[in-house]
Amino acid sequence: MGIATTHLHTPAATRNDLFALQACTMPLIKGIDVTRQWLDDLGFAINEPSPEHWVLTHLAPLPELHFYSTLELEQFARHRAHHYAKRSFKENRP
C-alpha cells in the first residue's frame, strides 16, 4: 500500500520546520525508488539537479520544494506530500 492510499498522522509544522519533518523520526523503510513512485503517483514532478538534492513541483513551476537527503524526501512523501498535492489541485483549478 503506497502513501497515496494511506493517511498517516501529520505532525504540526513550525516556523523553523515548515514541513514538520523533524517530528517524523521513523527510519527509511521503503527506499528512494518507492519514495519517488509515491511522489509520482501524487502528481509531483521530481528533478535531481545534483546528488542528494531533489526539487519537487506540482502542476506548476512554482512553488519548488527542495530536499537534501533521502530521509528528508521520504519523510515528506510519507507525512506531507498528500496534503500539498491536495492543496495544489485546489489552487490550480480554473
ZIFENGI-V393607 format. One record per residue. N is the residue number from 1. OMEGA is omega in degrees with one decimal (999 if undefined). NEAR is the number of other C-alpha atoms within 12 Angstrom. D_LAST is the distance of its C-alpha to the last C-alpha in Angstrom with 2 decimals. Layout:
BEGIN
n=N omega=OMEGA near=NEAR d_last=D_LAST
n=N omega=OMEGA near=NEAR d_last=D_LAST
END
This chain:
BEGIN
n=1 omega=-176.9 near=11 d_last=31.96
n=2 omega=-178.7 near=23 d_last=29.24
n=3 omega=-177.9 near=29 d_last=27.20
n=4 omega=-178.9 near=28 d_last=24.15
n=5 omega=-178.3 near=15 d_last=26.16
n=6 omega=177.3 near=18 d_last=28.21
n=7 omega=-179.7 near=16 d_last=27.35
n=8 omega=175.5 near=19 d_last=29.77
n=9 omega=-178.2 near=16 d_last=30.76
n=10 omega=178.6 near=23 d_last=28.67
n=11 omega=-178.7 near=21 d_last=30.90
n=12 omega=176.2 near=17 d_last=29.97
n=13 omega=175.2 near=17 d_last=28.89
n=14 omega=179.8 near=12 d_last=31.02
n=15 omega=-178.9 near=10 d_last=30.93
n=16 omega=-179.2 near=11 d_last=33.01
n=17 omega=-171.2 near=15 d_last=31.32
n=18 omega=-180.0 near=16 d_last=27.55
n=19 omega=-179.6 near=29 d_last=26.92
n=20 omega=-178.6 near=24 d_last=30.01
n=21 omega=-179.7 near=30 d_last=31.60
n=22 omega=179.6 near=22 d_last=35.10
n=23 omega=-178.2 near=22 d_last=35.38
n=24 omega=-174.3 near=26 d_last=34.72
n=25 omega=179.4 near=17 d_last=38.17
n=26 omega=-179.3 near=16 d_last=38.24
n=27 omega=176.0 near=17 d_last=39.48
n=28 omega=179.0 near=21 d_last=37.74
n=29 omega=-174.6 near=15 d_last=38.22
n=30 omega=-178.9 near=22 d_last=36.05
n=31 omega=-173.7 near=20 d_last=36.17
n=32 omega=-179.5 near=22 d_last=33.81
n=33 omega=178.4 near=17 d_last=33.15
n=34 omega=178.2 near=22 d_last=31.97
n=35 omega=178.9 near=31 d_last=29.91
n=36 omega=179.2 near=32 d_last=28.16
n=37 omega=177.1 near=24 d_last=27.53
n=38 omega=-178.0 near=33 d_last=26.09
n=39 omega=177.3 near=37 d_last=23.62
n=40 omega=179.0 near=25 d_last=22.81
n=41 omega=178.6 near=21 d_last=22.30
n=42 omega=176.1 near=32 d_last=19.70
n=43 omega=178.8 near=25 d_last=17.74
n=44 omega=169.9 near=34 d_last=19.32
n=45 omega=-174.8 near=27 d_last=20.59
n=46 omega=177.3 near=30 d_last=24.17
n=47 omega=178.5 near=22 d_last=26.23
n=48 omega=-176.1 near=20 d_last=29.86
n=49 omega=177.0 near=13 d_last=31.05
n=50 omega=178.9 near=12 d_last=34.44
n=51 omega=179.7 near=12 d_last=36.39
n=52 omega=175.1 near=17 d_last=35.29
n=53 omega=179.3 near=19 d_last=32.09
n=54 omega=176.6 near=29 d_last=28.70
n=55 omega=-179.4 near=26 d_last=25.35
n=56 omega=170.6 near=32 d_last=22.27
n=57 omega=-179.2 near=26 d_last=18.63
n=58 omega=176.0 near=31 d_last=15.65
n=59 omega=180.0 near=24 d_last=12.73
n=60 omega=-179.1 near=18 d_last=13.23
n=61 omega=177.8 near=16 d_last=16.61
n=62 omega=2.3 near=16 d_last=16.71
n=63 omega=172.6 near=19 d_last=17.88
n=64 omega=176.6 near=19 d_last=20.88
n=65 omega=-176.9 near=28 d_last=23.10
n=66 omega=178.4 near=25 d_last=26.75
n=67 omega=-171.2 near=27 d_last=29.43
n=68 omega=172.7 near=20 d_last=33.11
n=69 omega=178.6 near=21 d_last=34.85
n=70 omega=178.4 near=26 d_last=34.50
n=71 omega=179.7 near=27 d_last=35.15
n=72 omega=-179.9 near=33 d_last=32.33
n=73 omega=179.3 near=38 d_last=29.89
n=74 omega=178.6 near=35 d_last=31.06
n=75 omega=176.2 near=38 d_last=30.98
n=76 omega=-179.2 near=43 d_last=27.32
n=77 omega=-176.3 near=47 d_last=26.63
n=78 omega=-170.7 near=42 d_last=28.74
n=79 omega=-174.9 near=36 d_last=27.72
n=80 omega=-173.0 near=35 d_last=24.38
n=81 omega=-178.5 near=41 d_last=22.24
n=82 omega=178.3 near=31 d_last=20.99
n=83 omega=-178.5 near=26 d_last=19.87
n=84 omega=178.1 near=29 d_last=18.05
n=85 omega=178.4 near=31 d_last=16.36
n=86 omega=-179.0 near=19 d_last=15.05
n=87 omega=-179.9 near=18 d_last=13.95
n=88 omega=177.6 near=23 d_last=12.17
n=89 omega=-177.8 near=18 d_last=10.28
n=90 omega=-176.0 near=13 d_last=9.20
n=91 omega=-174.7 near=15 d_last=8.52
n=92 omega=177.1 near=15 d_last=6.42
n=93 omega=179.1 near=10 d_last=3.82
n=94 omega=999 near=5 d_last=0.00
END
